[in-house]
């Protein structure tokens, strides 16, 4: 089976966790992630929350959200993206996981604080973007440090 391009699995994983794993030939893992995504989606009322959030009914979205379930979503989502990305073609450099992990952490924190901010969807999304950005900066810093250490080693 051919290895998929990273961009291809990245985009399909963003669309639905598990699709990237299926493209990479990891069918059981892909189906498990799709199943978890559907379970969390249904239990947290995520589709109703997304619709309410997108049409500007933030208070309705907050009321409909089951936060006990929604808190799992950013981690499953970011893990699915990372896992498909790392299994796709090419070399994985050190610290590649950091942006994805920070995206999951900050996305979860966004969900936790969402009742007092923008609701579960917008706060979670902003948390993922913020965490991914911070994680990318940390990864960049660590790679520069690693490169400088290699240059200064005898």
Beta strands, then each sheet from edge to edge (+ up, - down):
end
